[in-house]
Amino acid sequence: MAQALILSDGRLHLSDGPSDLVIGVDAPEAARQAAYARAERAFTGLIAALAEELPALRAPAGTAELQHPVAQRMAQAVRPHASVFITPMAAVAGAVAEHVLAAIAEDPAIRRAHVNNGGDIALHLAEGESLRIGLVRSLSRATPEGSVTIASHMPVRGIATSGWPGRSFSRGIADAVTVLAARAADADAAATVIANAVDVDHPAIRRAPARSLDPDSDLGDILVTTGVGPLPDAVVAEALKAGAAVAARLRREGLITAALLAIGDEIRVVSDGKILLPHFGRPHQRGEGA
């Protein structure tokens, strides 16, 4: 059952099972409270509805029919990545955030709004508005170490971060891959794909079948990363190069706007240069990164 709480800073916290949403709305007080009520109504029952379609949501992209609009949005987001193993579950957090944001943004009085679902963020920006979003270098750290400002004229309304220390399994060794895209579900799916590609074989990398860690995982017996020990600089560079090549291809195909890939202090940024993503620690290369 969904739980709702107004936080001390005025944001709304909604939680139900694996979904944990923090929602901010900039609007006159009456409009903000009405937006919060719409968000709660949109969220109530959503996780239960998606659970009814779990077998299909855990099936490889494009192999199962889905009924709920959010489930269909998840499938749409992963479809461009069907050449690798991926299921609609790779876009669940972003798609849920999008669904709730759409209910909030119905009122034109809403100037800015964000729905943050465990780090996967859907944005609403009226003309002339902007929002600064904190970014982390590693999903094991809660405090943002940099930020990016998204303005209304930018083709970005979704931000997602994936990596092996996160709440979802990853086949790669990225501490964090943050993706900016037109929609949150698209960013979520792409972050998963890019983080999986930040990979290399090395004895310091520990892996286990996903099923051994979670019997219900959609990844089954696929090996996922459980730990990363110290790696030589050349190995880190090789893994980041592989991930950056995938991110660059997705940007050229119009599926993402930009991406930031991090392993420790080593960073790669894939962007056209119009969106300024931070470099943490030791600066490295910008551009396509392939």
C-alpha positions as CSV (number, residue, x, y, z in Angstrom):
1,M,0.0,0.0,0.0
2,A,1.3,3.4,-0.9
3,Q,2.6,5.7,1.9
4,A,2.7,9.5,1.6
5,L,4.6,12.0,3.8
6,I,5.4,15.7,3.4
7,L,9.1,16.1,4.2
8,S,10.5,19.0,6.3
9,D,11.6,20.9,3.1
10,G,8.0,20.7,1.7
11,R,8.6,17.9,-0.9
12,L,6.3,14.9,-1.1
13,H,7.6,11.4,-0.3
14,L,5.6,8.5,-1.8
15,S,6.7,4.9,-1.3
16,D,5.3,1.5,-2.2
17,G,7.4,-1.6,-2.3
18,P,10.5,-1.0,-4.4
19,S,9.4,2.5,-5.5
20,D,10.5,5.4,-3.4
21,L,9.6,8.8,-4.9
22,V,10.6,12.2,-3.8
23,I,8.6,14.9,-5.5
24,G,9.2,18.6,-5.7
25,V,6.8,21.2,-7.2
26,D,7.3,24.9,-7.7
27,A,3.9,26.6,-7.9
28,P,1.6,28.7,-5.8
29,E,0.7,26.8,-2.6
30,A,-2.8,25.8,-3.7
31,A,-1.6,24.5,-7.0
32,R,1.3,22.7,-5.3
33,Q,-1.0,20.9,-2.9
34,A,-3.4,19.9,-5.7
35,A,-0.4,18.6,-7.7
36,Y,0.7,16.5,-4.7
37,A,-2.9,15.1,-4.5
38,R,-2.8,14.2,-8.2
39,A,0.6,12.5,-7.8
40,E,-0.6,10.4,-4.9
41,R,-3.7,9.3,-6.9
42,A,-1.5,8.4,-9.9
43,F,0.9,6.4,-7.8
44,T,-1.7,4.5,-5.7
45,G,-2.1,1.0,-7.1
46,L,0.5,1.5,-9.8
47,I,3.0,-1.0,-8.3
48,A,0.3,-3.6,-7.8
49,A,-0.9,-3.2,-11.4
50,L,2.6,-3.6,-12.7
51,A,3.1,-6.7,-10.5
52,E,0.3,-8.4,-12.3
53,E,2.4,-8.2,-15.5
54,L,5.7,-9.2,-14.0
55,P,6.2,-12.4,-16.1
56,A,5.9,-10.3,-19.3
57,L,8.0,-7.5,-17.8
58,R,10.8,-9.9,-17.0
59,A,10.8,-11.4,-20.5
60,P,13.4,-10.2,-23.1
61,A,12.4,-7.0,-24.9
62,G,9.8,-7.4,-27.7
63,T,8.8,-10.9,-26.7
64,A,5.6,-10.3,-24.6
65,E,2.4,-8.3,-24.8
66,L,1.9,-5.7,-22.1
67,Q,-1.4,-4.0,-21.1
68,H,-0.8,-1.3,-18.5
69,P,0.3,2.1,-20.1
70,V,3.4,2.3,-17.8
71,A,4.3,-1.3,-18.7
72,Q,4.0,-0.4,-22.4
73,R,6.2,2.7,-21.8
74,M,8.8,0.4,-20.2
75,A,8.7,-1.9,-23.3
76,Q,9.0,1.1,-25.6
77,A,12.1,2.4,-23.8
78,V,14.0,-0.9,-24.0
79,R,13.0,-1.8,-27.6
80,P,15.9,0.1,-29.2
81,H,18.3,-2.0,-27.2
82,A,16.9,-5.4,-28.1
83,S,20.2,-6.4,-29.7
84,V,21.5,-7.1,-26.2
85,F,19.7,-8.9,-23.5
86,I,17.4,-6.5,-21.8
87,T,13.9,-6.6,-20.3
88,P,11.3,-3.9,-19.7
89,M,12.3,-4.0,-16.0
90,A,15.4,-1.9,-17.0
91,A,13.1,1.1,-17.4
92,V,10.7,0.6,-14.5
93,A,12.0,3.4,-12.2
94,G,12.0,6.0,-15.0
95,A,8.6,5.0,-16.4
96,V,7.0,5.2,-12.9
97,A,8.6,8.6,-12.4
98,E,7.3,9.8,-15.8
99,H,3.7,8.5,-15.0
100,V,3.5,10.4,-11.8
101,L,5.1,13.6,-13.3
102,A,2.5,13.6,-16.1
103,A,-0.3,13.8,-13.4
104,I,1.5,16.7,-11.7
105,A,2.1,18.7,-14.8
106,E,-1.5,18.8,-15.9
107,D,-1.9,22.3,-14.3
108,P,-0.2,25.1,-16.3
109,A,0.5,26.9,-13.0
110,I,3.2,24.3,-12.4
111,R,6.4,26.0,-13.4
112,R,8.9,23.3,-12.3
113,A,8.5,19.8,-11.0
114,H,10.6,16.7,-10.5
115,V,9.9,13.2,-9.5
116,N,13.0,11.3,-8.2
117,N,12.5,7.6,-8.1
118,G,15.7,6.3,-6.4
119,G,17.9,8.5,-8.6
120,D,15.9,8.1,-11.8
121,I,14.4,11.5,-12.4
122,A,11.6,12.9,-14.5
123,L,11.5,16.7,-15.0
124,H,8.9,19.3,-15.9
125,L,10.1,22.7,-16.9
126,A,7.9,25.5,-18.1
127,E,9.4,27.9,-20.7
128,G,12.3,29.9,-19.3
129,E,12.7,27.6,-16.2
130,S,15.8,25.6,-15.2
131,L,16.7,23.1,-12.5
132,R,20.0,22.1,-11.1
133,I,20.4,18.3,-10.5
134,G,23.0,16.8,-8.2
135,L,25.2,14.0,-9.6
136,V,27.3,11.3,-7.9
137,R,30.5,9.7,-8.9
138,S,29.5,6.5,-7.3
139,L,26.2,4.9,-6.4
140,S,27.7,3.9,-3.1
141,R,27.9,7.5,-2.0
142,A,24.7,9.4,-1.1
143,T,26.1,13.0,-1.3
144,P,26.2,14.6,-4.8
145,E,29.7,15.6,-5.8
146,G,28.7,17.7,-8.8
147,S,25.7,19.0,-10.6
148,V,24.2,19.7,-14.0
149,T,21.7,22.5,-14.8
150,I,18.9,21.5,-17.2
151,A,17.1,24.5,-18.9
152,S,13.7,24.3,-20.6
153,H,15.2,24.7,-24.0
154,M,17.4,21.6,-23.6
155,P,16.1,18.3,-25.0
156,V,16.3,16.7,-21.6
157,R,13.4,15.7,-19.3
158,G,14.9,12.5,-17.9
159,I,18.0,11.7,-15.9
160,A,19.0,8.2,-14.7
161,T,22.0,6.6,-13.1
162,S,23.1,3.0,-13.1
163,G,26.2,1.1,-11.8
164,W,27.3,-2.0,-10.1
165,P,26.9,-0.6,-6.5
166,G,23.3,0.4,-7.2
167,R,20.0,-1.1,-6.2
168,S,19.8,-3.0,-9.5
169,F,22.2,-5.5,-10.8
170,S,24.8,-4.5,-13.4
171,R,27.0,-6.7,-15.6
172,G,29.6,-3.9,-15.8
173,I,32.1,-2.3,-13.4
174,A,31.0,1.4,-13.5
175,D,30.7,3.1,-10.2
176,A,28.1,5.2,-11.9
177,V,26.8,6.0,-15.4
178,T,24.5,9.0,-15.5
179,V,22.4,9.5,-18.7
180,L,20.5,12.5,-19.9
181,A,17.7,11.9,-22.3
182,A,14.3,13.2,-23.6
183,R,12.4,11.0,-21.1
184,A,13.1,9.3,-17.8
185,A,12.3,5.8,-19.0
186,D,14.7,6.3,-22.0
187,A,17.4,7.5,-19.7
188,D,16.8,4.6,-17.4
189,A,17.1,1.9,-20.1
190,A,20.1,3.6,-21.7
191,A,22.0,3.9,-18.4
192,T,21.5,0.2,-17.8
193,V,22.9,-0.6,-21.3
194,I,25.9,1.7,-21.0
195,A,26.7,0.6,-17.4
196,N,26.7,-3.1,-18.6
197,A,29.1,-2.1,-21.4
198,V,31.6,-0.5,-19.0
199,D,33.3,-3.9,-18.5
200,V,36.5,-5.9,-18.8
201,D,37.8,-9.2,-17.5
202,H,40.1,-9.0,-14.5
203,P,40.7,-11.2,-11.5
204,A,39.8,-8.3,-9.2
205,I,36.2,-8.3,-10.4
206,R,33.8,-10.6,-8.6
207,R,30.7,-11.8,-10.2
208,A,27.8,-14.2,-9.4
209,P,24.7,-15.4,-11.2
210,A,21.8,-12.9,-10.7
211,R,19.5,-15.7,-9.7
212,S,21.8,-16.6,-6.8
213,L,21.4,-13.1,-5.4
214,D,17.7,-12.7,-6.1
215,P,15.7,-15.8,-7.2
216,D,13.2,-13.4,-8.9
217,S,15.8,-11.5,-11.0
218,D,14.9,-11.0,-14.6
219,L,18.6,-11.7,-15.4
220,G,18.4,-15.3,-14.4
221,D,21.8,-17.0,-14.6
222,I,23.6,-14.1,-16.2
223,L,26.7,-13.1,-14.2
224,V,26.4,-9.7,-12.5
225,T,29.1,-7.7,-10.7
226,T,29.3,-8.2,-6.9
227,G,32.6,-6.5,-6.2
228,V,35.5,-4.6,-7.8
229,G,38.9,-4.6,-6.3
230,P,41.8,-2.3,-7.2
231,L,42.4,-2.2,-11.0
232,P,45.3,-1.0,-13.1
233,D,44.8,2.3,-14.8
234,A,44.9,0.6,-18.2
235,V,42.1,-1.8,-17.3
236,V,40.0,1.1,-16.1
237,A,40.6,3.0,-19.3
238,E,39.7,-0.1,-21.4
239,A,36.4,-0.5,-19.5
240,L,35.5,3.1,-19.8
241,K,36.4,3.2,-23.5
242,A,34.0,0.3,-24.1
243,G,31.1,2.0,-22.3
244,A,31.8,5.4,-23.9
245,A,31.7,3.8,-27.4
246,V,28.1,2.5,-26.6
247,A,27.1,5.9,-25.2
248,A,28.4,7.6,-28.3
249,R,26.4,5.3,-30.5
250,L,23.3,5.9,-28.5
251,R,23.8,9.7,-28.7
252,R,24.3,9.5,-32.5
253,E,21.1,7.5,-32.8
254,G,19.2,10.2,-30.9
255,L,18.4,7.9,-27.9
256,I,20.3,10.0,-25.3
257,T,21.6,13.6,-25.1
258,A,24.7,13.0,-22.9
259,A,26.3,10.6,-20.5
260,L,28.9,10.6,-17.7
261,L,30.7,7.4,-16.9
262,A,32.8,7.0,-13.8
263,I,35.1,4.4,-12.3
264,G,36.8,5.8,-9.2
265,D,38.5,9.1,-10.2
266,E,38.4,8.3,-13.9
267,I,35.6,9.9,-15.9
268,R,34.4,9.9,-19.5
269,V,31.8,12.4,-20.8
270,V,29.9,11.7,-24.0
271,S,28.2,14.9,-25.1
272,D,28.0,17.4,-27.9
273,G,29.4,20.0,-25.5
274,K,26.2,22.0,-25.2
275,I,25.4,20.4,-21.8
276,L,28.1,20.8,-19.3
277,L,28.6,17.7,-17.1
278,P,31.1,17.9,-14.3
279,H,34.3,16.1,-14.0
280,F,35.0,14.7,-10.5
281,G,38.5,13.9,-9.3
282,R,41.0,13.8,-12.1
283,P,39.7,15.4,-15.4
284,H,39.8,13.2,-18.4
285,Q,38.5,13.4,-21.9
286,R,35.3,15.0,-23.1
287,G,33.5,14.4,-26.5
288,E,32.3,11.2,-28.0
289,G,34.8,9.2,-25.9
290,A,34.7,6.2,-28.3
